[in-house]
């Protein structure tokens, strides 16, 4: 009877150990899945941050380009204004010279 009880206890112990081993194996698999998901999440975060950085960099570049274009337009307007003033002055000089010649006649 004692032997039978010992065998049953040994069988239960073995079943318990087998269940523990299966659970541990499942835990290890779950940990592996979690690590993979964490790596994927981290990679997605990196990509998102990279996209945000590139978007802001692109916006900054566009903003800088707009400012440069505005400055160039301003410079072009001033240059045109100066050229216009120069040609007006030249015309005034021509007229003044013409009037002076007419007075001398």
Contact map, one row per residue, 1 for C-alpha under 8 A:
111110000000000000000000000000000000000000000000000000000000000000000000000000000000000000000000000000000
111111000000000000000000000000000000000000000000000000000000000000000000000000000000000000000000000000000
111111100000000000000000000000000000000000000000000000000000000000000000000000000000000000000000000000000
111111110000000000000000000000000000000000000000000000000000000000000000000000000000000000000000000000000
111111111000000000000000000000000000000000000000000000000000000000000000000000000000000000000000000000000
011111111100000000000000000000000000000000000000000000000000000000000000000000000000000000000000000000000
001111111110000000000000000000000000000000000000000000000000000000000000000000000000000000000000000000000
000111111111000000000000000000000000000000000000000000000000000000000000000000000000000000000000000000000
000011111111100000000000000000000000000000000000000000000000000000000000000000000000000000000000000000000
000001111111110000000000000000000000000000000000000000000000000000000000000000000000000000000000000000000
000000111111111000000000000000000000000000000000000000000000000000000000000000000000000000000000000000000
000000011111111100000000000000000000000000000000000000000000000000000000000000000000000000000000000000000
000000001111111110000000000000000000000000000000000000000000000000000000000000000000000000000000000000000
000000000111111111000000000000000000000000000000000000000000000000000000000000000000000000000000000000000
000000000011111111100000000000000000000000000000000000000000000000000000000000000000000000000000000000000
000000000001111111110000000000000000000000000000000000000000000000000000000000000000000000000000000000000
000000000000111111111000000000000000000000000000000000000000000000000000000000000000000000000000000000000
000000000000011111111100000000000000000000000000000000000000000000000000000000000000000000000000000000000
000000000000001111111110000000000000000000000000000000000000000000000000000000000000000000000000000000000
000000000000000111111111000000000000000000000000000000000000000000000000000000000000000000000000000000000
000000000000000011111111100000000000000000000000000000000000000000000000000000000000000000000000000000000
000000000000000001111111110000000000000000000000000000000000000000000000000000000000000000000000000000000
000000000000000000111111111000000000000000000000000000000000000000000000000000000000000000000000000000000
000000000000000000011111111100000000000000000000000000000000000000000000000000000000000000000000000000000
000000000000000000001111111110000000000000000000000000000000000000000000000000000000000000000000000000000
000000000000000000000111111111000000000000000000000000000000000000000000000000000000000000000000000000000
000000000000000000000011111111100000000000000000000000000000000000000000000000000000000000000000000000000
000000000000000000000001111111110000000000000000000000000000000000000000000000000000000000000000000000000
000000000000000000000000111111111000000000000000000000000000000000000000000000000000000000000000000000000
000000000000000000000000011111111100000000000000000000000000000000000000000000000000000000000000000000000
000000000000000000000000001111111110000000000000000000000000000000000000000000000000000000000000000000000
000000000000000000000000000111111111000000000000000000000000000000000000000000000000000000000000000000000
000000000000000000000000000011111111100000000000000000000000000000000000000000000000000000000000000000000
000000000000000000000000000001111111110000000000000000000000000000000000000000000000000000000000000000000
000000000000000000000000000000111111111000000000000000000000000000000000000000000000000000000000000000000
000000000000000000000000000000011111111100000000000000000000000000000000000000000000000000000000000000000
000000000000000000000000000000001111111110000000000000000000000000000000000000000000000000000000000000000
000000000000000000000000000000000111111111000000000000000000000000000000000000000000000000000000000000000
000000000000000000000000000000000011111111100000000000000000000000000000000000000000000000000000000000000
000000000000000000000000000000000001111111110000000000000000000000000000000000000000000000000000000000000
000000000000000000000000000000000000111111111000000000000000000000000000000000000000000000000000000000000
000000000000000000000000000000000000011111111100000000000000000000000000000000000000000000000000000000000
000000000000000000000000000000000000001111111110000000000000000000000000000000000000000000000000000000000
000000000000000000000000000000000000000111111111000000000000000000000000000000000000000000000000000000000
000000000000000000000000000000000000000011111111100000000000000000000000000000000000000000000000000000000
000000000000000000000000000000000000000001111111110000000000000000000000000000000000000000000000000000000
000000000000000000000000000000000000000000111111111000000000000000000000000000000000000000000000000000000
000000000000000000000000000000000000000000011111111100000000000000000000000000000000000000000000000000000
000000000000000000000000000000000000000000001111111110000000000000000000000000000000000000000000000000000
000000000000000000000000000000000000000000000111111111000000000000000000000000000000000000000000000000000
000000000000000000000000000000000000000000000011111111100000000000000000000000000000000000000000000000000
000000000000000000000000000000000000000000000001111111110000000000000000000000000000000000000000000000000
000000000000000000000000000000000000000000000000111111111000000000000000000000000000000000000000000000000
000000000000000000000000000000000000000000000000011111111100000000000000000000000000000000000000000000000
000000000000000000000000000000000000000000000000001111111110000000000000000000000000000000000000000000000
000000000000000000000000000000000000000000000000000111111111000000000000000000000000000000000000000000000
000000000000000000000000000000000000000000000000000011111111100000000000000000000000000000000000000000000
000000000000000000000000000000000000000000000000000001111111110000000000000000000000000000000000000000000
000000000000000000000000000000000000000000000000000000111111111000000000000000000000000000000000000000000
000000000000000000000000000000000000000000000000000000011111111100000000000000000000000000000000000000000
000000000000000000000000000000000000000000000000000000001111111110000000000000000000000000000000000000000
000000000000000000000000000000000000000000000000000000000111111111000000000000000000000000000000000000000
000000000000000000000000000000000000000000000000000000000011111111100000000000000000000000000000000000000
000000000000000000000000000000000000000000000000000000000001111111110000000000000000000000000000000000000
000000000000000000000000000000000000000000000000000000000000111111111000000000000000000000000000000000000
000000000000000000000000000000000000000000000000000000000000011111111100000000000000000000000000000000000
000000000000000000000000000000000000000000000000000000000000001111111110000000000000000000000000000000000
000000000000000000000000000000000000000000000000000000000000000111111111000000000000000000000000000000000
000000000000000000000000000000000000000000000000000000000000000011111111100000000000000000000000000000000
000000000000000000000000000000000000000000000000000000000000000001111111110000000000000000000000000000000
000000000000000000000000000000000000000000000000000000000000000000111111111000000000000000000000000000000
000000000000000000000000000000000000000000000000000000000000000000011111111100000000000000000000000000000
000000000000000000000000000000000000000000000000000000000000000000001111111110000000000000000000000000000
000000000000000000000000000000000000000000000000000000000000000000000111111111000000000000000000000000000
000000000000000000000000000000000000000000000000000000000000000000000011111111100000000000000000000000000
000000000000000000000000000000000000000000000000000000000000000000000001111111110000000000000000000000000
000000000000000000000000000000000000000000000000000000000000000000000000111111111000000000000000000000000
000000000000000000000000000000000000000000000000000000000000000000000000011111111100000000000000000000000
000000000000000000000000000000000000000000000000000000000000000000000000001111111110000000000000000000000
000000000000000000000000000000000000000000000000000000000000000000000000000111111111000000000000000000000
000000000000000000000000000000000000000000000000000000000000000000000000000011111111100000000000000000000
000000000000000000000000000000000000000000000000000000000000000000000000000001111111110000000000000000000
000000000000000000000000000000000000000000000000000000000000000000000000000000111111111000000000000000000
000000000000000000000000000000000000000000000000000000000000000000000000000000011111111100000000000000000
000000000000000000000000000000000000000000000000000000000000000000000000000000001111111110000000000000000
000000000000000000000000000000000000000000000000000000000000000000000000000000000111111111000000000000000
000000000000000000000000000000000000000000000000000000000000000000000000000000000011111111100000000000000
000000000000000000000000000000000000000000000000000000000000000000000000000000000001111111110000000000000
000000000000000000000000000000000000000000000000000000000000000000000000000000000000111111111000000000000
000000000000000000000000000000000000000000000000000000000000000000000000000000000000011111111100000000000
000000000000000000000000000000000000000000000000000000000000000000000000000000000000001111111110000000000
000000000000000000000000000000000000000000000000000000000000000000000000000000000000000111111111000000000
000000000000000000000000000000000000000000000000000000000000000000000000000000000000000011111111100000000
000000000000000000000000000000000000000000000000000000000000000000000000000000000000000001111111110000000
000000000000000000000000000000000000000000000000000000000000000000000000000000000000000000111111111000000
000000000000000000000000000000000000000000000000000000000000000000000000000000000000000000011111111100000
000000000000000000000000000000000000000000000000000000000000000000000000000000000000000000001111111110000
000000000000000000000000000000000000000000000000000000000000000000000000000000000000000000000111111111000
000000000000000000000000000000000000000000000000000000000000000000000000000000000000000000000011111111100
000000000000000000000000000000000000000000000000000000000000000000000000000000000000000000000001111111110
000000000000000000000000000000000000000000000000000000000000000000000000000000000000000000000000111111111
000000000000000000000000000000000000000000000000000000000000000000000000000000000000000000000000011111111
000000000000000000000000000000000000000000000000000000000000000000000000000000000000000000000000001111111
000000000000000000000000000000000000000000000000000000000000000000000000000000000000000000000000000111111
000000000000000000000000000000000000000000000000000000000000000000000000000000000000000000000000000011111
